[in-house]
Amino acid sequence: MGFASIDTTEAEKSVLYDHRPLPLYGDDYLRVSRIPRRKGANFRDLPGIVVGDDNVVRRDPAMEPILMPSGKPWVPDYAINFCGGKSTRPFARLWWDETVATVLCRPDPHSQVILHPEQDRVLTVRECARLQGFPDYYEFCGDVKERQVALGDSTQVSFQLIQPLGYCQVGNAVAVPVARALGYALGMAAQKLSGDEPLTTLPPKFSHSTTIQLLQSLSNGV
């Protein structure tokens, strides 16, 4: 059996930057691994709870507490009490045809719909960037792991949680389509070319409206 030669240049072009998730550890990973891989799945699919006619989650009084190997319940109190017990966001899977209302600086499965549809993990930095409209050629800086930094002196020490930088850059950014539309509208207004229409359509070539247009312009030396 032979091996085909690999073109390093082409391989580098095919790299998908920042496609790394924030790691899940311990109980969180076990909980996520038990969330069904289907649309609408969330913590309500974990054992030991019931949903009343009022759409409020409660522990099932007819069942003995079902505990994890760590001794903690499969459904933590914070998930049951979140939004008065009516939320479906904790440990929820984002499905292929869905999006999110807001991309935050930390992919927290405790309170966000942030789990991959078919893998037992949160969305990667790249997947969150796609939700924000960033083209895949954008590369973000920083690690995907959280870390604690000690602050103070020998008499008093406090710890500050440093959020994963890649996620922070994406979460703090203005969504690319919004920024593009705002820039176009401001430019038109500055030139007194804007009209009174409630809807504005961006020209196809405005600020490389799509990744394909950018790549075509680069190949043409523009």
PAGU-645800 format. One record per residue (C-alpha): x, y, z; residue in one letter. Coordinates in pm, whole numbers, plus 50000, padded with zeros to 5 digits. Layout:
N
XYZA ...
This chain:
222
500005000050000M 501415033649901G 500885067850050F 499955098549849A 502215128449893S 500725156950093I 500935192449968D 501825212050283T 500555244450139T 497155229450059E 497055212650400A 497675245750572E 494895261750373K 492465235050490S 493125240850861V 490005251051051L 491215274851320Y 489915274951679D 487825243451642H 488415234452008R 485795232352284P 486025242252648L 486695208852823P 484005193353040L 485105174953350Y 483635150853604G 479935153353672D 479255178153392D 480675154453132Y 478655125153268L 475465145853259R 476125157352904V 476815121652791S 473305111852905R 471515139452716I 469805123052414P 471135132552073R 467915146951937R 466285180651886K 464945196152206G 466935173752443A 467985189752772N 468345183053145F 464695172953164R 465715140352998D 467905131153296L 466515106453553P 464775115553877G 462585145153779I 459055151553658V 457495180753472V 454125192653600G 451165206353408D 452505241053494D 455735232753305N 457715234253631V 460425208253693V 460415189954027R 462155160054172R 460075128754131D 458615120854476P 457815085354367A 461465076754304M 464435071654529E 467125097854460P 469265086854165I 472855096654232L 475965099054022M 479185080554113P 480255112554293S 477185110454517G 475565141254363K 472135140254194P 472015137153816W 469905168653803V 471495195954017P 469415220754216D 470555250054003Y 469035233953692A 465725227253866I 465505262454011N 466715281153701F 464045305753583C 461575292453837G 461885257053709G 460405265253369K 463595267853166S 464735241652918T 468175256852868R 470395238053119P 472325210252943F 470365215752621A 471545205452276R 471535231151997L 470135214151688W 471355217651331W 468545240851220D 468645262951531E 470635293151639T 471175311151971V 469805344252095A 473185355452230T 476745342552205V 478345346952548L 481965348052663C 481785313952828R 479995283452689P 478235273953014D 476005243152977P 474405250853315H 472325279353172S 472755279852792Q 471695259552492V 475295252852399I 475775215152359L 476725200952021H 473825182851849P 475515148951825E 478705150752032Q 479055151952410D 480685186152434R 479955223152421V 480325242352096L 483855251451996T 485215286651956V 484865282451578R 481255270951601E 480405300851821C 482215323351574A 480085309451293R 476975317951496L 478315353651510Q 478855354151135G 482675352951136F 484205337450822P 486365306850881D 489555325250784Y 489345346151103Y 491775333251365E 491285340851735F 493935343052007C 494195326852347G 493465293752513D 490095276552540V 490625266752904K 489685286553211E 492325293853471R 492575310853808Q 495085338253882V 496115347154237A 495875384154320L 497185403054622G 500125398054859D 501105374155136S 498565389455377T 495525387055154Q 495125366254843V 492105364554617S 491575344954300F 490275358453973Q 488775335053716L 490215341953372I 487675333253106Q 488785314152794P 490065341552564L 488895327252234G 485315325352354Y 485595360252507C 486695375652178Q 483735360151999V 481215367852272G 482275404152311N 482205410551937A 479385425851739V 477955400151501A 479655404451165V 476455408650959P 475245435351204V 478555454051192A 478615452250812R 475055465550781A 475695492951037L 478855504050858G 477045505550526Y 474125525150674A 476445550350844L 478425554650523G 475305561050321M 474015585450582A 477325604450588A 477075608950211Q 473395618750240K 472485589350018L 470235570750258S 466515569750193G 463455565550408D 462905528850330E 462625506050636P 464735479150469L 468205483050321T 469815457250097T 473605456050093L 475265456449751P 476725422149664P 480315434949664K 480085456649974F 482975448650210S 483275413150077H 479785403850190S 480615366850170T 483715345550216T 483405333949855I 483585369849730Q 486685376249939L 488465345349810L 487575354449453Q 488935389649497S 492165376349652L 492665351949365S 492195380649121N 494735401849305G 492185427749418V 
